[in-house]
């Protein structure tokens, strides 16, 4: 019996879902090849552009040549482009509502209609890039304006580099002011669009970024006062966004990121203070959990893990869901605070293993409701490994049967 292949968009949807919701074009194509055999590579690329709510080229295809919002349950609003050749599964709360519309010239365009409901909570792990923005003409860069967003320019000759940082990544801005090497900003891309400013020929193109932390002329962070001051910055003079991990002779990237984060903490803008508070609390909590998991090796992943568990909005939604379904109890041992204490207290545990923590926004299905004791055990290595919810259940049952 010949099994009929699904539509290409259905193949792509399944591939992304089975790749944990985040994938490159290459990974999606490899998955499809392994399951359904050879599909024309260009066809797959075209379909991924069709399905990406924020990809400008999507309006060139018939499926998207009709005005609509991405909250209309269309089969073709499945992906969100996070970088060149990289996508995640489209989530309306994380990525906002997008619109296909006719402009004044009667041509189709896309635009964001509404902002995401849940804003990104940054942690030190998100500091991925460093960029030299030294301006030898004016003597400084991006310091003399009051807004919280601006266009970060890139060298025209390295134009393709501007698409490298992903939405949600933090870029550390480095520059020389009065001949002194300093760090001045932490910024993050807010979309994937290339902006043609056509002001400076050598730096014509850029990306829109939002300010997460910003110093001023008095509080500029001298590179020599940070752990990065000991390292060789050779190769970072082109104005490109370069990965921190590629700096020569780097020994502990986690230590460097922690150090930069602490230096910038006093300069986070008011809209990003929750990132500072949540991360500070998570660092304290990670230190309280014991040396086996709070050591600097892996420490950043643990902090990111805890921050995701403490996202107040999603924790509230997870608890509300449990209350409505009458399942507000520990998913490991079934202890119920509401039955014993007449309180709706419960803690949330992130199901993604600490070693696999990434930058994606936490969803309700990523969290489990647990009591304090079980939560502590989930964050403690037992038999030299962190246990899953099911493994801890099995351990409790096995030990209980002994007595």
N, C-alpha and C positions, 0 to 999 in steps of 0.2 A: 504493500500500500504506500503510495507516494504522499508524503506529508507536505501540505502547502505552506510555503514560507509566509511569515507575517509581512505586513507593510514595513518599509525601511524605517519609518518613524517609530514603529513599535519595536523593531530590533534595537534602535538607539536607546529608546526608553529603558528596555530591559538591561542593556549593557551598562548604562549609568547607574541604575539601581543596584546592580550586582557588583559594581565597582565602588560601593559605599557612597554614592551620590556625588563624587568628585572624580573627574577623569580628564585625560588629554585625548585629542582626536585619535592619536596613535593607539592608545589603550582601548578606546571604543572599537576601532577598526579591527584590532587583534581579537577582541572578544567575539565580534560578529563573525570573523573568519573562522574561528575555532568552533562556533556553534552552527553556522548556516552555510559555510563555504564562501567562496569568492564572490564579493559584491564590488562593483566598480568603485574605486577609491574616491574619484571626484564626485560621484553620486552621493556617497556618504558625507563628504565635506559639505556639499550643497545642502543636504538635508539637515545637518547640524546647524548651519547658518539659518535655515528656515525656522528651526525649532528654538533658536536663542532669542529671548524676548528683547535683549539689549544689543543685538548685532545689527549694525546699520544696513548690511546687505540683505537682510531678510525681506525687505520690501520689494526686492527685485524679482521675487518668485510669486506665481499666481495665488498660492495659498494665503499670502499676506497682502494682497492688493484689494483690501476692503477694510474700511475703518473699524477698529474694535479696541477694547481694553483687555488686558491680560487676566482679568478676573471673570471672564465670560466662559470659562471651562472649554476653551478651544483645544483640540488635539495637538495643535501646533505651537503651544506655549509651554514647552517642557524643559528648556535649558536656560541657563544664565551664563554668559561668557565672562570668565574671571581674568583671562589673559590671552595672549596669542596662542591659539590652538588648545585652549583649556576651558573646560566648562564644569558647572555644577548643576545639580537638579534644581530647577526653578522652584523657589519657595516664596510665596507672596508676602509673608511676614518679614522674611529676611531681605528680599530684593525689591519690594515695593510693587506697585501697579504701573505697568507700562502701557503706552498707547500707540497704535498705528493710526495716523491721521493724514488728511489732505492739507497741505500748506497753501499759502496764498497763490502759489503758482500752479495749483491743482496737481501737485506731485506728492507722492506718499513719503512720509518721514516717520521716525519713531521718537518718542520722548518719554521720560519718566513722568507719570501722572501724580502719583502719591509716594511719599517716602516710606521706607520700611517701618513697621510698628516697633520692632525691637532694634535698638541701636547696638553697635558693636562695643563690647567691653574689651579693651586692649590689655595685654599682658606683656611682660618682657620678651616672651617668645616671638611676638609679632615684629620685633625689630630685625628685619631681614636684610635691608639694603642700606648702603651708604652712598652719598652723592656729593661730589665737590661742586659747589655753586659759587666759587670765588668770582667776583666781578672786578676786574682790574681797572675798568673805566670809572665806576662809581665808588669803588672801595668797599662795598658791602652789597648783600643781596637779600631781598625779601624781609627787611627789617623795618622799613618805613611805611607801613600801612596798617590800618585798624581792622580790616576784615578777617574773617576766619577761613576764607577760601582764596586760593589764587592759582594761576597757571604756572606750573613748574616747568621751566624750559630745558630742552635737551639740545645737544649739538646737532646741527643740521646734517652733518656728515655721518652721524650715528643715529639717524632718525628712528630706526627700528627698535633701538634700545628703550624708547619711552614706553613701549607696550609690555616690558618685562615685569615690573612690579604689579602685583595683583591688588584688586580691591580688598581692603582690610589689612594689607601689609603696611608696616611702618618703615619710612625712609628717614634715615639720620642725615641731616644736612650739615656738611662740613664746609668751612670757608676760611679764608685768611682776611682778617680785619686789622688794618694797620700793621700788616706783616706777621700777625700772631695767628697760628692755627687754632680755630675754635669750632665748637658745635653750637648751632643756633636754633634748630627746629627738629621736632619729630612731626612728620606729615604722613598722610595716607591718601591714596587715590580714591576718588569718589565715583568714578566711572571709567570706562575703557576708551573713551573718545579721544582722538587726536585733535588738538586745537592748533589751528594755523594763525598765529598772531601777526606774522609778517612785519615785525618791528626791527629785530636784529637779524641780519642775514645769516650769521653763524649759529644763531639759536632761535630759529624761526618757529619750531614746533614744540608743543608741550602737552602736559596732562593736567587736568584739574585735580587739585588736592585740597584736603581740609587740614587745618592746623590742629594737632593734638597737644603739642607743647611748644612754647616759643619763649626764648629769652629776649632780652633787650640789649641795648648798647652797654649797659652797666653790668648785666648778669651773664654775658656770654661765657660759655663753659670752655675753658682752655683745654685743648686736647692733652696737654702735658699733665693735667690733673686727673686723667682717667687711665684705665688700664690700656686703652688704645694708644696712649702716648708712648708706650714702649715698642710699638710695632712699626714695621716698614710700610709706608703708604704709597710706595712705588706702584704706578699703574692706575692710580685713582685721580689722575689729573685731567682726564678727558671730558669730564662733566657727565659721564654716564652714571646710571644707577648700577652699582656693583654689589654683589652679595658679600656681607660681612665675613662669611665663612671662607671667602677666597683671599682674605688678607694673608700675606706671607707670615710664616712662623707663629700662627695663631695656635694656642695650646688648649684653651678651654673657652669655647664660644659662649657657653652658658654664663660663665663668670663675667665676660665682657658685656653681655646683654643686661645682666643684673646691675652692673656698675653704671652703664649708661642710663638705665631706667631710674636709678636712685639719684643720679645727678640732675635729671630733668624733672623729678617729682615736684619741686616747688613751682614749676613753670607750666604745668598742665592747665589748659584753659578751663573755665568753669564748666563748660558743657561736657568735659571729659573727666571730671573729678571722680565719678563713680569707678572709673578704671583704676585710679590711684587707691581709692579706699578698698575696693574689692581685692586688688592685688596685694596691698599691705596686709589685709586680714588673712589672705591665703598664704602669704609667706610665713606669718606668725603661726598659722595652723600647721603648715608643713613642718616647721621646726619642732612643733609640739608632738608630732607623730612618731618621732624617733629617728635615730641616725640611719637606720636601714633604708629609709625612703626619702629623707630630707637632705641627703648628701648632695653636693652641688652637681654631681653627675646625675642627670635626670631630674634635678630640682626644678628646672623651668617647666618641664612637662607636668610635674605634680602641681605646680602653682596654677598653670592653665587649667588643669583638671578641676581643681578646687574652685577656681573662679567661675567656671561653667556651672558647677553645682550650686553656686550661690547667686546666680542671676535671679533677682527677686521676682521679676515678672513671670518668668517661665516656671519657677518653683510654685508661685501662687496658682498658676493655671494647672499645673500637675496635681496639686493638692485639691483644687476645686473639682477637677475631673474625678478624683478618687472619692470625694465626699458625695458627689452626685450618684456614683455607681455603688456606694456603700462598701468601698474597698480600701478605706483609709487605715491600713495596717502595714506592718513591716513585711516586705516581700520575701524576706529570708525566714524569719522565725514566727511571723504572723502576730507579733506583739502589737496591741492596740492601745495607744495613749488615750483615745477617746473613751474606751471602755473602762480603763483602770483609773484615769485621772480626769475624765470628762473634759479633755482638751484635744483640740485638733492638731496638736504638735506632731511633726514628723520631719525627717531629714531626707534630702535628695542625694542620690549617688549617681554619678555619670557612668554609663555602661561601657563607654569606649575605654579600652585599656590605657593606663597612664602613658605607656610607651608609644601609643598611636595618636596622642592628642594633636590635633591640627588647628586650623584657624576657622573652621566652619562654625556657623552659629548653631547653638544647641536647640534641638527639637524636643517635643514632649516625649517622643518614643526613645530618646537617648537617655532618659532618666528613670531611675527606680526609686521607690519610696522605701526607706529603711529606718529602723530604730537606731539610736545613738550607738549602742553596743555593736550591732552588726556593721554599722558604717565604719566604726573604728577598725573592726577586723578586716573589712574590705580594703582598707588603706594600710594594712599591716601584712608584711610577707609571712606566710605560713608555709612551712616546708620549702622555703626559699622561692616562693612565688606569690603574686597577688591572686586571690581567688575571684572567680565570677560569682554571681548571685547563686547559680545552681550548685557550684562547687562548695560554697559555704553552707548551703542547705544540706547537702549530702554529708558534709563533715559533722554538722550538728546532729544529724540523724544517726550517723555511725557512732559518735561518742555517746549519745543518749542510750543507745542499745546496749552499751557496756554496763550500764548501771541500772 
